[in-house]
């Protein structure tokens, strides 16, 4: 198991190194001068020279890359040209809201997708299977921004069941101020017993979480169905039938565990996809996460912030894959031998 983890960790470090080089290259090819963006369009030549010296823009590219890597390792992700704050501090405020949204959506997708996949595999080629496959195909195919606008128009605008936008009711900042521990609003409200903000956050979370969960739930259901059907024909499943177990028991007791391997790999992929896909959802529902921060940074050509968002998403993706690799090794010992 330790050798398996060491291999996976080495591969993850190589991916991170590639992403660091890529973000550095993107920062250098983006149109515009970071010194002008930082000092302002009316800056004097002396102010521009000071800004260029501060960011090391006149140094050779290899020296700039080494300085960039050194700063990343020491926790210095640069200064945002737009907010004039450290990028790391900006991301620490924006990322928890995105994590809250994507985490809730992924939990919902797993809770819905795996049981639907089991149902479809159990009744293969029958009506439940057809219904699950049709529903998952629609969930995967529908554009996320269209689904967000449709749910917002129907359930928030026409029916008034859910709020239109925001993370929670703004007046609660005055009537029930929240003490921050993790910067994840629902978690902090639960820890501190702030029930008004907790209920308001969960109420605001329903629609955007449903939208973000649609694609992951569809692909998880499809993958679970395909993996279970394949495992149902293996020797261990046939042995279960020979021992007198019903088809449902064979699928859940003998086939489900080995079938979870490809599903776990898929979950890591859809987590990263949902994190990026959630940017559009955050824009529609005015959710204060990475999406809004990235959009504002792109509009202002804030290259350190853009690079910070890119690097953070890549690190989250690598970490998610590493966690999934660990879970796969624990679920199926055959994986560790590869």
C-alpha positions in Angstrom: 0.0 0.0 0.0 2.8 2.4 0.8 4.5 1.7 -2.5 1.2 2.3 -4.3 0.7 5.6 -2.5 4.3 6.7 -3.3 3.8 6.0 -7.0 0.5 8.0 -7.0 2.1 10.8 -5.0 5.0 11.0 -7.5 2.6 11.2 -10.4 0.6 13.9 -8.7 3.8 16.0 -8.1 4.6 15.8 -11.8 1.2 17.0 -12.7 1.5 19.9 -10.2 4.9 20.8 -11.7 3.4 20.9 -15.2 0.5 23.1 -14.0 2.9 25.5 -12.4 4.9 25.9 -15.6 1.7 26.2 -17.6 0.3 29.0 -15.4 3.6 30.8 -15.5 3.5 30.7 -19.3 -0.1 31.9 -19.4 0.7 34.8 -17.2 3.4 35.8 -19.7 1.4 35.5 -22.9 -1.8 37.2 -21.7 -2.2 40.6 -23.5 -1.5 43.7 -21.4 1.3 44.9 -19.1 0.9 43.8 -15.4 2.8 46.9 -14.4 0.3 49.2 -16.1 -2.6 47.2 -14.6 -1.1 47.6 -11.1 0.1 51.2 -11.3 -2.8 52.5 -13.3 -3.1 53.9 -16.9 -2.0 57.4 -15.7 1.1 56.2 -13.9 4.4 58.0 -14.3 7.4 56.2 -15.9 8.9 56.1 -12.4 5.8 54.3 -11.0 5.8 51.9 -13.9 9.5 51.1 -13.4 8.8 50.5 -9.7 5.9 48.2 -10.5 8.1 46.2 -13.0 10.8 45.9 -10.4 8.4 44.8 -7.8 7.0 42.0 -10.0 10.4 41.1 -11.5 9.2 41.7 -15.0 12.6 42.8 -16.3 14.4 39.7 -15.1 15.1 36.8 -17.6 12.3 34.3 -18.0 14.2 31.4 -16.2 14.8 33.7 -13.2 11.2 34.8 -13.2 10.1 31.1 -13.2 12.4 30.2 -10.3 11.1 33.2 -8.4 7.5 32.2 -9.2 8.1 28.6 -7.9 9.9 29.9 -4.8 7.0 32.2 -4.0 4.4 29.5 -4.5 6.3 27.1 -2.2 6.5 29.8 0.5 2.8 30.7 0.2 3.2 33.9 -1.8 0.8 33.6 -4.7 1.3 37.2 -5.7 -0.7 40.4 -5.3 -4.0 40.9 -7.1 -3.8 43.8 -9.6 -7.5 44.5 -9.0 -8.1 44.1 -5.2 -4.5 45.0 -4.2 -4.7 42.1 -1.8 -2.7 38.9 -1.7 -4.2 36.4 -4.1 -4.0 33.7 -1.4 -6.2 35.8 0.9 -8.7 36.5 -1.9 -8.9 32.7 -2.7 -9.3 31.9 1.0 -12.5 34.0 0.9 -13.9 32.8 -2.4 -13.0 29.1 -2.5 -15.0 28.0 0.6 -18.2 29.2 -1.0 -17.5 27.2 -4.2 -16.5 24.2 -2.1 -19.8 24.5 -0.2 -21.8 24.5 -3.5 -19.8 21.8 -5.3 -19.6 19.6 -2.1 -23.3 19.7 -1.6 -23.9 19.0 -5.4 -21.5 16.1 -5.4 -23.0 14.5 -2.3 -26.4 14.9 -4.0 -25.1 13.4 -7.2 -23.6 10.4 -5.5 -26.7 9.8 -3.4 -28.9 9.8 -6.5 -26.6 8.5 -9.2 -25.4 5.2 -7.5 -28.9 4.0 -6.5 -30.2 4.8 -9.9 -27.3 2.9 -11.5 -28.1 -0.1 -9.3 -31.8 0.1 -10.3 -31.0 0.3 -14.0 -28.6 -2.7 -13.8 -31.1 -4.7 -11.8 -33.9 -4.2 -14.4 -31.6 -4.1 -17.5 -33.6 -3.6 -20.8 -36.8 -3.0 -18.8 -38.7 0.1 -18.1 -36.7 1.3 -15.0 -33.5 0.9 -17.0 -35.0 2.9 -19.9 -36.1 5.6 -17.6 -32.8 5.9 -15.8 -30.8 6.0 -19.1 -33.1 8.6 -20.5 -33.0 10.8 -17.4 -29.2 10.5 -17.2 -28.8 11.4 -20.9 -30.9 14.5 -20.4 -29.0 15.4 -17.2 -25.7 15.1 -19.1 -26.8 16.9 -22.3 -28.7 19.9 -21.0 -26.6 23.1 -21.0 -25.9 24.1 -17.4 -26.7 27.8 -17.9 -30.1 26.9 -19.5 -31.0 24.6 -16.6 -29.9 27.2 -14.1 -32.1 29.9 -15.7 -35.0 27.5 -16.1 -35.0 26.4 -12.4 -34.5 30.0 -11.3 -37.4 31.2 -13.5 -39.8 28.4 -12.4 -39.0 27.8 -8.7 -37.8 31.2 -7.7 -39.6 33.5 -10.0 -43.0 31.9 -10.8 -43.6 29.7 -7.8 -41.5 31.6 -5.2 -40.4 28.5 -3.5 -36.7 29.4 -3.3 -34.6 32.6 -3.3 -33.5 34.0 -6.7 -29.9 34.5 -5.8 -27.3 34.9 -3.1 -25.8 32.7 -0.4 -28.2 33.7 2.4 -30.5 36.6 3.3 -28.4 39.8 3.6 -30.4 41.2 6.6 -29.1 38.2 8.7 -25.7 39.9 8.8 -27.3 42.4 11.1 -29.9 40.3 13.0 -27.8 37.1 13.3 -24.1 37.8 12.6 -22.1 34.8 11.8 -18.8 33.9 13.5 -16.4 32.5 10.9 -14.3 29.4 11.5 -13.9 27.7 8.2 -15.4 30.4 5.9 -17.9 27.7 4.7 -21.1 29.4 5.7 -23.2 26.3 6.3 -20.5 24.6 8.4 -19.8 27.8 10.4 -23.5 28.3 11.1 -23.8 24.7 12.2 -20.7 24.9 14.5 -21.9 28.1 16.1 -25.6 27.2 16.3 -26.6 30.1 14.1 -29.8 28.5 12.9 -31.3 31.4 11.0 -28.2 31.6 8.7 -28.0 27.8 8.5 -31.6 27.5 7.3 -31.3 30.5 5.0 -28.1 29.1 3.5 -29.6 25.6 2.9 -32.7 27.3 1.3 -30.5 29.3 -1.0 -28.3 26.3 -1.8 -31.1 24.0 -3.2 -31.4 25.4 -6.7 -27.7 25.9 -7.6 -26.8 22.6 -6.0 -29.4 20.8 -8.2 -28.0 22.5 -11.3 -24.4 21.6 -10.5 -25.4 18.0 -9.5 -27.2 17.3 -12.8 -24.2 16.3 -14.9 -22.4 14.3 -12.2 -25.5 12.4 -11.2 -26.1 11.5 -14.9 -22.6 10.2 -15.5 -22.4 8.4 -12.2 -25.7 6.6 -12.8 -24.4 5.6 -16.3 -21.1 4.4 -15.0 -22.6 2.5 -12.1 -25.0 0.7 -14.4 -22.3 -0.3 -16.9 -19.9 -1.4 -14.2 -22.5 -3.5 -12.4 -23.7 -5.2 -15.6 -20.1 -6.2 -16.3 -19.5 -7.4 -12.7 -22.8 -9.3 -12.7 -21.3 -11.7 -15.3 -18.1 -12.4 -13.3 -17.4 -15.6 -11.4 -18.1 -14.2 -7.9 -21.6 -13.0 -9.0 -22.4 -16.4 -10.6 -21.2 -18.0 -7.3 -23.7 -15.8 -5.4 -26.5 -17.0 -7.7 -25.5 -20.6 -7.2 -25.7 -20.1 -3.5 -29.3 -19.1 -3.8 -29.0 -15.3 -3.5 -31.6 -13.2 -5.5 -30.5 -10.9 -8.3 -30.7 -7.8 -6.1 -28.6 -9.3 -3.4 -26.0 -10.5 -6.0 -25.7 -7.0 -7.4 -25.5 -5.2 -4.0 -23.5 -7.8 -2.0 -21.2 -9.4 -4.7 -21.0 -7.0 -7.6 -21.3 -3.5 -6.2 -18.0 -3.2 -4.3 -15.7 -4.1 -7.3 -17.9 -2.1 -9.6 -17.2 1.0 -7.5 -13.6 1.3 -8.7 -14.4 3.0 -12.1 -17.2 5.0 -10.3 -14.6 6.4 -7.8 -12.3 7.4 -10.6 -15.2 9.1 -12.3 -16.1 11.0 -9.1 -12.7 12.6 -9.1 -13.2 13.8 -12.6 -16.7 15.1 -12.2 -15.6 16.9 -9.0 -13.1 19.0 -10.9 -15.6 19.4 -13.7 -18.3 20.5 -11.3 -15.9 23.0 -9.7 -15.3 24.7 -13.0 -18.8 24.2 -14.3 -20.0 25.8 -11.1 -18.5 29.1 -12.3 -21.5 29.6 -14.6 -24.0 28.6 -11.9 -22.4 31.0 -9.5 -22.8 33.8 -12.1 -26.5 33.0 -12.5 -27.3 32.7 -8.8 -24.8 35.4 -7.7 -23.0 32.9 -5.5 -19.9 34.5 -3.9 -17.4 31.9 -4.9 -14.5 31.3 -7.3 -16.7 31.9 -10.4 -17.4 35.5 -9.5 -13.8 36.1 -8.5 -12.5 34.6 -11.7 -14.9 36.5 -13.9 -14.0 39.8 -12.3 -10.3 39.0 -12.6 -10.6 38.1 -16.3 -12.4 41.3 -17.0 -9.7 43.4 -15.4 -6.8 41.2 -16.9 -5.7 40.4 -13.3 -3.1 37.8 -14.3 -1.9 36.9 -10.8 -5.5 36.2 -9.7 -6.2 34.3 -12.9 -3.1 32.2 -12.4 -4.1 31.6 -8.7 -7.6 30.4 -9.6 -6.1 28.1 -12.3 -3.5 26.7 -9.9 -6.0 26.2 -7.1 -8.4 24.3 -9.3 -5.6 22.1 -10.6 -4.4 21.4 -7.0 -7.9 20.5 -6.0 -8.2 18.1 -9.0 -4.9 16.4 -8.2 -5.8 16.1 -4.5 -9.2 14.6 -5.4 -7.5 12.1 -7.7 -5.1 11.2 -4.9 -7.9 10.6 -2.4 -9.8 8.5 -5.0 -6.6 6.4 -5.6 -6.4 5.8 -1.9 -10.0 4.7 -1.7 -9.6 2.5 -4.7 -6.6 0.8 -3.1 -8.7 0.2 0.1 -11.8 -1.0 -1.8 -10.0 -3.3 -4.2 -6.6 -4.8 -3.4 -6.1 -5.7 -7.0 -5.6 -2.0 -7.8 -2.5 -1.8 -5.5 -0.8 -4.5 -7.6 -0.9 -2.5 -10.8 
